[in-house]
Amino acid sequence: MSQLISGALVMGYFVAGLYFLRFWRDTRDRLFGIFAAAFWLLAAQRAALALTTDPTGEQLLLYSVRLLAFVLILAAIIDKNRGGD
């Protein structure tokens, strides 16, 4: 059941990244480009987490990737609110 949920999350993150990529192509707004990259990082992290066989050794690195994705989202929001295009 865990593999099924992980697969659904990977698909959802990937589709969200495509959604933001479409808006980035239309507007060339950095916010959408960074959001797309962050969601693709989340998809890659979840896929790697589902495929790992040693949950204790690789989890710190994988969750660091997840932290990076959330920092990217936060930086994009701060950048947008500061008036950067």
Jmol script that loads the backbone (N, CA, C; Angstrom):
load data "model"
ATOM      1  N   MET A   1       0.813  -1.186   0.000  1.00  0.00           N
ATOM      2  CA  MET A   1       0.000   0.000   0.000  1.00  0.00           C
ATOM      3  C   MET A   1       0.865   1.262   0.000  1.00  0.00           C
ATOM      4  N   SER A   2       1.997   1.206   0.694  1.00  0.00           N
ATOM      5  CA  SER A   2       2.903   2.353   0.756  1.00  0.00           C
ATOM      6  C   SER A   2       3.463   2.696  -0.628  1.00  0.00           C
ATOM      7  N   GLN A   3       3.776   1.662  -1.418  1.00  0.00           N
ATOM      8  CA  GLN A   3       4.293   1.894  -2.772  1.00  0.00           C
ATOM      9  C   GLN A   3       3.242   2.557  -3.656  1.00  0.00           C
ATOM     10  N   LEU A   4       2.002   2.163  -3.498  1.00  0.00           N
ATOM     11  CA  LEU A   4       0.909   2.749  -4.279  1.00  0.00           C
ATOM     12  C   LEU A   4       0.726   4.227  -3.947  1.00  0.00           C
ATOM     13  N   ILE A   5       0.758   4.557  -2.680  1.00  0.00           N
ATOM     14  CA  ILE A   5       0.613   5.946  -2.264  1.00  0.00           C
ATOM     15  C   ILE A   5       1.808   6.774  -2.730  1.00  0.00           C
ATOM     16  N   SER A   6       3.010   6.212  -2.638  1.00  0.00           N
ATOM     17  CA  SER A   6       4.200   6.919  -3.116  1.00  0.00           C
ATOM     18  C   SER A   6       4.118   7.175  -4.612  1.00  0.00           C
ATOM     19  N   GLY A   7       3.639   6.204  -5.366  1.00  0.00           N
ATOM     20  CA  GLY A   7       3.478   6.392  -6.805  1.00  0.00           C
ATOM     21  C   GLY A   7       2.469   7.477  -7.132  1.00  0.00           C
ATOM     22  N   ALA A   8       1.386   7.519  -6.386  1.00  0.00           N
ATOM     23  CA  ALA A   8       0.382   8.564  -6.605  1.00  0.00           C
ATOM     24  C   ALA A   8       0.949   9.940  -6.268  1.00  0.00           C
ATOM     25  N   LEU A   9       1.749  10.027  -5.215  1.00  0.00           N
ATOM     26  CA  LEU A   9       2.362  11.299  -4.858  1.00  0.00           C
ATOM     27  C   LEU A   9       3.365  11.758  -5.912  1.00  0.00           C
ATOM     28  N   VAL A  10       4.168  10.822  -6.428  1.00  0.00           N
ATOM     29  CA  VAL A  10       5.127  11.162  -7.486  1.00  0.00           C
ATOM     30  C   VAL A  10       4.380  11.707  -8.700  1.00  0.00           C
ATOM     31  N   MET A  11       3.322  11.028  -9.095  1.00  0.00           N
ATOM     32  CA  MET A  11       2.537  11.481 -10.238  1.00  0.00           C
ATOM     33  C   MET A  11       1.917  12.858  -9.977  1.00  0.00           C
ATOM     34  N   GLY A  12       1.400  13.068  -8.783  1.00  0.00           N
ATOM     35  CA  GLY A  12       0.797  14.351  -8.449  1.00  0.00           C
ATOM     36  C   GLY A  12       1.810  15.488  -8.454  1.00  0.00           C
ATOM     37  N   TYR A  13       2.981  15.256  -7.870  1.00  0.00           N
ATOM     38  CA  TYR A  13       4.024  16.277  -7.878  1.00  0.00           C
ATOM     39  C   TYR A  13       4.481  16.587  -9.304  1.00  0.00           C
ATOM     40  N   PHE A  14       4.636  15.558 -10.113  1.00  0.00           N
ATOM     41  CA  PHE A  14       5.086  15.750 -11.485  1.00  0.00           C
ATOM     42  C   PHE A  14       4.058  16.546 -12.294  1.00  0.00           C
ATOM     43  N   VAL A  15       2.792  16.219 -12.143  1.00  0.00           N
ATOM     44  CA  VAL A  15       1.728  16.943 -12.857  1.00  0.00           C
ATOM     45  C   VAL A  15       1.659  18.390 -12.379  1.00  0.00           C
ATOM     46  N   ALA A  16       1.825  18.617 -11.083  1.00  0.00           N
ATOM     47  CA  ALA A  16       1.845  19.992 -10.577  1.00  0.00           C
ATOM     48  C   ALA A  16       3.009  20.770 -11.180  1.00  0.00           C
ATOM     49  N   GLY A  17       4.158  20.111 -11.330  1.00  0.00           N
ATOM     50  CA  GLY A  17       5.295  20.761 -11.972  1.00  0.00           C
ATOM     51  C   GLY A  17       5.005  21.121 -13.416  1.00  0.00           C
ATOM     52  N   LEU A  18       4.340  20.232 -14.136  1.00  0.00           N
ATOM     53  CA  LEU A  18       3.949  20.537 -15.515  1.00  0.00           C
ATOM     54  C   LEU A  18       2.959  21.693 -15.571  1.00  0.00           C
ATOM     55  N   TYR A  19       2.063  21.742 -14.624  1.00  0.00           N
ATOM     56  CA  TYR A  19       1.072  22.814 -14.545  1.00  0.00           C
ATOM     57  C   TYR A  19       1.762  24.171 -14.392  1.00  0.00           C
ATOM     58  N   PHE A  20       2.725  24.247 -13.463  1.00  0.00           N
ATOM     59  CA  PHE A  20       3.440  25.499 -13.262  1.00  0.00           C
ATOM     60  C   PHE A  20       4.362  25.817 -14.435  1.00  0.00           C
ATOM     61  N   LEU A  21       4.903  24.801 -15.090  1.00  0.00           N
ATOM     62  CA  LEU A  21       5.735  25.036 -16.268  1.00  0.00           C
ATOM     63  C   LEU A  21       4.923  25.674 -17.386  1.00  0.00           C
ATOM     64  N   ARG A  22       3.684  25.257 -17.540  1.00  0.00           N
ATOM     65  CA  ARG A  22       2.821  25.853 -18.563  1.00  0.00           C
ATOM     66  C   ARG A  22       2.601  27.342 -18.293  1.00  0.00           C
ATOM     67  N   PHE A  23       2.356  27.694 -17.033  1.00  0.00           N
ATOM     68  CA  PHE A  23       2.179  29.105 -16.707  1.00  0.00           C
ATOM     69  C   PHE A  23       3.486  29.879 -16.865  1.00  0.00           C
ATOM     70  N   TRP A  24       4.620  29.242 -16.553  1.00  0.00           N
ATOM     71  CA  TRP A  24       5.903  29.913 -16.747  1.00  0.00           C
ATOM     72  C   TRP A  24       6.142  30.203 -18.225  1.00  0.00           C
ATOM     73  N   ARG A  25       5.812  29.257 -19.095  1.00  0.00           N
ATOM     74  CA  ARG A  25       5.982  29.478 -20.536  1.00  0.00           C
ATOM     75  C   ARG A  25       5.119  30.625 -21.025  1.00  0.00           C
ATOM     76  N   ASP A  26       3.927  30.781 -20.485  1.00  0.00           N
ATOM     77  CA  ASP A  26       3.025  31.850 -20.918  1.00  0.00           C
ATOM     78  C   ASP A  26       3.445  33.216 -20.388  1.00  0.00           C
ATOM     79  N   THR A  27       3.917  33.263 -19.139  1.00  0.00           N
ATOM     80  CA  THR A  27       4.181  34.558 -18.498  1.00  0.00           C
ATOM     81  C   THR A  27       5.662  34.865 -18.307  1.00  0.00           C
ATOM     82  N   ARG A  28       6.512  33.868 -18.330  1.00  0.00           N
ATOM     83  CA  ARG A  28       7.944  34.011 -18.021  1.00  0.00           C
ATOM     84  C   ARG A  28       8.176  34.594 -16.623  1.00  0.00           C
ATOM     85  N   ASP A  29       7.256  34.313 -15.727  1.00  0.00           N
ATOM     86  CA  ASP A  29       7.363  34.762 -14.344  1.00  0.00           C
ATOM     87  C   ASP A  29       8.205  33.752 -13.566  1.00  0.00           C
ATOM     88  N   ARG A  30       9.225  34.246 -12.869  1.00  0.00           N
ATOM     89  CA  ARG A  30      10.131  33.371 -12.117  1.00  0.00           C
ATOM     90  C   ARG A  30       9.403  32.520 -11.093  1.00  0.00           C
ATOM     91  N   LEU A  31       8.351  33.040 -10.510  1.00  0.00           N
ATOM     92  CA  LEU A  31       7.597  32.306  -9.487  1.00  0.00           C
ATOM     93  C   LEU A  31       7.152  30.953 -10.021  1.00  0.00           C
ATOM     94  N   PHE A  32       6.589  30.941 -11.225  1.00  0.00           N
ATOM     95  CA  PHE A  32       6.093  29.688 -11.786  1.00  0.00           C
ATOM     96  C   PHE A  32       7.230  28.735 -12.141  1.00  0.00           C
ATOM     97  N   GLY A  33       8.337  29.261 -12.635  1.00  0.00           N
ATOM     98  CA  GLY A  33       9.489  28.413 -12.958  1.00  0.00           C
ATOM     99  C   GLY A  33      10.079  27.757 -11.723  1.00  0.00           C
ATOM    100  N   ILE A  34      10.192  28.529 -10.660  1.00  0.00           N
ATOM    101  CA  ILE A  34      10.739  27.981  -9.413  1.00  0.00           C
ATOM    102  C   ILE A  34       9.775  26.977  -8.799  1.00  0.00           C
ATOM    103  N   PHE A  35       8.475  27.262  -8.865  1.00  0.00           N
ATOM    104  CA  PHE A  35       7.497  26.306  -8.360  1.00  0.00           C
ATOM    105  C   PHE A  35       7.580  24.987  -9.138  1.00  0.00           C
ATOM    106  N   ALA A  36       7.720  25.056 -10.458  1.00  0.00           N
ATOM    107  CA  ALA A  36       7.836  23.839 -11.265  1.00  0.00           C
ATOM    108  C   ALA A  36       9.053  23.032 -10.835  1.00  0.00           C
ATOM    109  N   ALA A  37      10.194  23.703 -10.669  1.00  0.00           N
ATOM    110  CA  ALA A  37      11.415  23.007 -10.247  1.00  0.00           C
ATOM    111  C   ALA A  37      11.250  22.384  -8.867  1.00  0.00           C
ATOM    112  N   ALA A  38      10.607  23.103  -7.959  1.00  0.00           N
ATOM    113  CA  ALA A  38      10.419  22.590  -6.603  1.00  0.00           C
ATOM    114  C   ALA A  38       9.523  21.352  -6.597  1.00  0.00           C
ATOM    115  N   PHE A  39       8.457  21.364  -7.390  1.00  0.00           N
ATOM    116  CA  PHE A  39       7.579  20.196  -7.423  1.00  0.00           C
ATOM    117  C   PHE A  39       8.259  19.000  -8.077  1.00  0.00           C
ATOM    118  N   TRP A  40       9.125  19.255  -9.053  1.00  0.00           N
ATOM    119  CA  TRP A  40       9.863  18.138  -9.651  1.00  0.00           C
ATOM    120  C   TRP A  40      10.900  17.580  -8.680  1.00  0.00           C
ATOM    121  N   LEU A  41      11.478  18.440  -7.846  1.00  0.00           N
ATOM    122  CA  LEU A  41      12.364  17.941  -6.794  1.00  0.00           C
ATOM    123  C   LEU A  41      11.592  17.075  -5.800  1.00  0.00           C
ATOM    124  N   LEU A  42      10.390  17.506  -5.452  1.00  0.00           N
ATOM    125  CA  LEU A  42       9.563  16.698  -4.553  1.00  0.00           C
ATOM    126  C   LEU A  42       9.201  15.357  -5.173  1.00  0.00           C
ATOM    127  N   ALA A  43       8.935  15.342  -6.475  1.00  0.00           N
ATOM    128  CA  ALA A  43       8.624  14.085  -7.162  1.00  0.00           C
ATOM    129  C   ALA A  43       9.833  13.155  -7.156  1.00  0.00           C
ATOM    130  N   ALA A  44      11.008  13.704  -7.450  1.00  0.00           N
ATOM    131  CA  ALA A  44      12.224  12.887  -7.458  1.00  0.00           C
ATOM    132  C   ALA A  44      12.536  12.350  -6.064  1.00  0.00           C
ATOM    133  N   GLN A  45      12.336  13.178  -5.052  1.00  0.00           N
ATOM    134  CA  GLN A  45      12.599  12.741  -3.682  1.00  0.00           C
ATOM    135  C   GLN A  45      11.677  11.608  -3.279  1.00  0.00           C
ATOM    136  N   ARG A  46      10.397  11.722  -3.612  1.00  0.00           N
ATOM    137  CA  ARG A  46       9.436  10.694  -3.240  1.00  0.00           C
ATOM    138  C   ARG A  46       9.712   9.392  -3.987  1.00  0.00           C
ATOM    139  N   ALA A  47      10.094   9.500  -5.268  1.00  0.00           N
ATOM    140  CA  ALA A  47      10.415   8.300  -6.047  1.00  0.00           C
ATOM    141  C   ALA A  47      11.654   7.609  -5.478  1.00  0.00           C
ATOM    142  N   ALA A  48      12.667   8.386  -5.144  1.00  0.00           N
ATOM    143  CA  ALA A  48      13.881   7.799  -4.568  1.00  0.00           C
ATOM    144  C   ALA A  48      13.595   7.186  -3.206  1.00  0.00           C
ATOM    145  N   LEU A  49      12.744   7.820  -2.428  1.00  0.00           N
ATOM    146  CA  LEU A  49      12.389   7.278  -1.120  1.00  0.00           C
ATOM    147  C   LEU A  49      11.636   5.955  -1.261  1.00  0.00           C
ATOM    148  N   ALA A  50      10.785   5.857  -2.273  1.00  0.00           N
ATOM    149  CA  ALA A  50      10.034   4.618  -2.489  1.00  0.00           C
ATOM    150  C   ALA A  50      10.944   3.497  -2.990  1.00  0.00           C
ATOM    151  N   LEU A  51      11.991   3.842  -3.708  1.00  0.00           N
ATOM    152  CA  LEU A  51      12.879   2.829  -4.292  1.00  0.00           C
ATOM    153  C   LEU A  51      14.045   2.432  -3.392  1.00  0.00           C
ATOM    154  N   THR A  52      14.253   3.153  -2.313  1.00  0.00           N
ATOM    155  CA  THR A  52      15.381   2.852  -1.438  1.00  0.00           C
ATOM    156  C   THR A  52      15.132   1.572  -0.647  1.00  0.00           C
ATOM    157  N   THR A  53      16.204   0.833  -0.452  1.00  0.00           N
ATOM    158  CA  THR A  53      16.096  -0.408   0.310  1.00  0.00           C
ATOM    159  C   THR A  53      16.623  -0.245   1.730  1.00  0.00           C
ATOM    160  N   ASP A  54      17.503   0.726   1.940  1.00  0.00           N
ATOM    161  CA  ASP A  54      18.060   0.986   3.268  1.00  0.00           C
ATOM    162  C   ASP A  54      17.469   2.283   3.802  1.00  0.00           C
ATOM    163  N   PRO A  55      16.362   2.208   4.530  1.00  0.00           N
ATOM    164  CA  PRO A  55      15.672   3.442   4.924  1.00  0.00           C
ATOM    165  C   PRO A  55      16.448   4.313   5.902  1.00  0.00           C
ATOM    166  N   THR A  56      17.399   3.763   6.648  1.00  0.00           N
ATOM    167  CA  THR A  56      18.080   4.585   7.637  1.00  0.00           C
ATOM    168  C   THR A  56      19.262   5.347   7.058  1.00  0.00           C
ATOM    169  N   GLY A  57      19.978   4.752   6.112  1.00  0.00           N
ATOM    170  CA  GLY A  57      21.196   5.368   5.602  1.00  0.00           C
ATOM    171  C   GLY A  57      20.973   6.504   4.638  1.00  0.00           C
ATOM    172  N   GLU A  58      19.936   6.425   3.829  1.00  0.00           N
ATOM    173  CA  GLU A  58      19.735   7.405   2.778  1.00  0.00           C
ATOM    174  C   GLU A  58      18.650   8.432   3.102  1.00  0.00           C
ATOM    175  N   GLN A  59      17.961   8.283   4.185  1.00  0.00           N
ATOM    176  CA  GLN A  59      16.839   9.173   4.474  1.00  0.00           C
ATOM    177  C   GLN A  59      17.271  10.610   4.727  1.00  0.00           C
ATOM    178  N   LEU A  60      18.412  10.818   5.359  1.00  0.00           N
ATOM    179  CA  LEU A  60      18.851  12.187   5.630  1.00  0.00           C
ATOM    180  C   LEU A  60      19.089  12.940   4.323  1.00  0.00           C
ATOM    181  N   LEU A  61      19.734  12.313   3.382  1.00  0.00           N
ATOM    182  CA  LEU A  61      19.979  12.952   2.088  1.00  0.00           C
ATOM    183  C   LEU A  61      18.665  13.203   1.349  1.00  0.00           C
ATOM    184  N   LEU A  62      17.778  12.232   1.379  1.00  0.00           N
ATOM    185  CA  LEU A  62      16.505  12.385   0.672  1.00  0.00           C
ATOM    186  C   LEU A  62      15.632  13.468   1.289  1.00  0.00           C
ATOM    187  N   TYR A  63      15.614  13.551   2.590  1.00  0.00           N
ATOM    188  CA  TYR A  63      14.820  14.601   3.222  1.00  0.00           C
ATOM    189  C   TYR A  63      15.494  15.965   3.112  1.00  0.00           C
ATOM    190  N   SER A  64      16.795  15.992   2.876  1.00  0.00           N
ATOM    191  CA  SER A  64      17.468  17.258   2.576  1.00  0.00           C
ATOM    192  C   SER A  64      17.014  17.797   1.229  1.00  0.00           C
ATOM    193  N   VAL A  65      16.772  16.902   0.271  1.00  0.00           N
ATOM    194  CA  VAL A  65      16.238  17.317  -1.030  1.00  0.00           C
ATOM    195  C   VAL A  65      14.843  17.900  -0.849  1.00  0.00           C
ATOM    196  N   ARG A  66      14.062  17.292  -0.007  1.00  0.00           N
ATOM    197  CA  ARG A  66      12.711  17.800   0.269  1.00  0.00           C
ATOM    198  C   ARG A  66      12.776  19.188   0.917  1.00  0.00           C
ATOM    199  N   LEU A  67      13.709  19.363   1.848  1.00  0.00           N
ATOM    200  CA  LEU A  67      13.903  20.666   2.474  1.00  0.00           C
ATOM    201  C   LEU A  67      14.299  21.710   1.436  1.00  0.00           C
ATOM    202  N   LEU A  68      15.171  21.344   0.509  1.00  0.00           N
ATOM    203  CA  LEU A  68      15.574  22.253  -0.558  1.00  0.00           C
ATOM    204  C   LEU A  68      14.372  22.682  -1.397  1.00  0.00           C
ATOM    205  N   ALA A  69      13.472  21.769  -1.694  1.00  0.00           N
ATOM    206  CA  ALA A  69      12.280  22.101  -2.473  1.00  0.00           C
ATOM    207  C   ALA A  69      11.409  23.108  -1.731  1.00  0.00           C
ATOM    208  N   PHE A  70      11.218  22.918  -0.435  1.00  0.00           N
ATOM    209  CA  PHE A  70      10.401  23.854   0.333  1.00  0.00           C
ATOM    210  C   PHE A  70      11.090  25.212   0.486  1.00  0.00           C
ATOM    211  N   VAL A  71      12.414  25.219   0.585  1.00  0.00           N
ATOM    212  CA  VAL A  71      13.151  26.484   0.631  1.00  0.00           C
ATOM    213  C   VAL A  71      13.007  27.224  -0.697  1.00  0.00           C
ATOM    214  N   LEU A  72      13.025  26.484  -1.805  1.00  0.00           N
ATOM    215  CA  LEU A  72      12.807  27.105  -3.120  1.00  0.00           C
ATOM    216  C   LEU A  72      11.425  27.753  -3.198  1.00  0.00           C
ATOM    217  N   ILE A  73      10.412  27.064  -2.716  1.00  0.00           N
ATOM    218  CA  ILE A  73       9.060  27.625  -2.728  1.00  0.00           C
ATOM    219  C   ILE A  73       9.000  28.889  -1.873  1.00  0.00           C
ATOM    220  N   LEU A  74       9.586  28.848  -0.697  1.00  0.00           N
ATOM    221  CA  LEU A  74       9.600  30.013   0.180  1.00  0.00           C
ATOM    222  C   LEU A  74      10.362  31.176  -0.455  1.00  0.00           C
ATOM    223  N   ALA A  75      11.506  30.891  -1.079  1.00  0.00           N
ATOM    224  CA  ALA A  75      12.293  31.941  -1.734  1.00  0.00           C
ATOM    225  C   ALA A  75      11.526  32.553  -2.905  1.00  0.00           C
ATOM    226  N   ALA A  76      10.792  31.736  -3.640  1.00  0.00           N
ATOM    227  CA  ALA A  76      10.007  32.253  -4.770  1.00  0.00           C
ATOM    228  C   ALA A  76       8.902  33.182  -4.282  1.00  0.00           C
ATOM    229  N   ILE A  77       8.264  32.828  -3.193  1.00  0.00           N
ATOM    230  CA  ILE A  77       7.199  33.676  -2.648  1.00  0.00           C
ATOM    231  C   ILE A  77       7.774  34.990  -2.138  1.00  0.00           C
ATOM    232  N   ILE A  78       8.896  34.931  -1.447  1.00  0.00           N
ATOM    233  CA  ILE A  78       9.530  36.150  -0.939  1.00  0.00           C
ATOM    234  C   ILE A  78       9.976  37.028  -2.114  1.00  0.00           C
ATOM    235  N   ASP A  79      10.556  36.410  -3.137  1.00  0.00           N
ATOM    236  CA  ASP A  79      10.987  37.154  -4.327  1.00  0.00           C
ATOM    237  C   ASP A  79       9.820  37.849  -5.011  1.00  0.00           C
ATOM    238  N   LYS A  80       8.705  37.172  -5.112  1.00  0.00           N
ATOM    239  CA  LYS A  80       7.521  37.747  -5.764  1.00  0.00           C
ATOM    240  C   LYS A  80       6.959  38.910  -4.951  1.00  0.00           C
ATOM    241  N   ASN A  81       6.956  38.784  -3.650  1.00  0.00           N
ATOM    242  CA  ASN A  81       6.400  39.845  -2.799  1.00  0.00           C
ATOM    243  C   ASN A  81       7.318  41.063  -2.696  1.00  0.00           C
ATOM    244  N   ARG A  82       8.592  40.883  -3.002  1.00  0.00           N
ATOM    245  CA  ARG A  82       9.513  42.009  -3.001  1.00  0.00           C
ATOM    246  C   ARG A  82       9.404  42.832  -4.277  1.00  0.00           C
ATOM    247  N   GLY A  83       8.654  42.338  -5.230  1.00  0.00           N
ATOM    248  CA  GLY A  83       8.472  43.084  -6.469  1.00  0.00           C
ATOM    249  C   GLY A  83       9.372  42.625  -7.595  1.00  0.00           C
ATOM    250  N   GLY A  84      10.103  41.540  -7.416  1.00  0.00           N
ATOM    251  CA  GLY A  84      10.953  41.021  -8.493  1.00  0.00           C
ATOM    252  C   GLY A  84      10.149  40.318  -9.541  1.00  0.00           C
ATOM    253  N   ASP A  85      10.484  40.534 -10.821  1.00  0.00           N
ATOM    254  CA  ASP A  85       9.745  39.873 -11.899  1.00  0.00           C
ATOM    255  C   ASP A  85      10.485  38.681 -12.352  1.00  0.00           C
TER     256      ASP A  85
END
end "model"
wireframe off; spacefill off
backbone 0.3
color backbone group
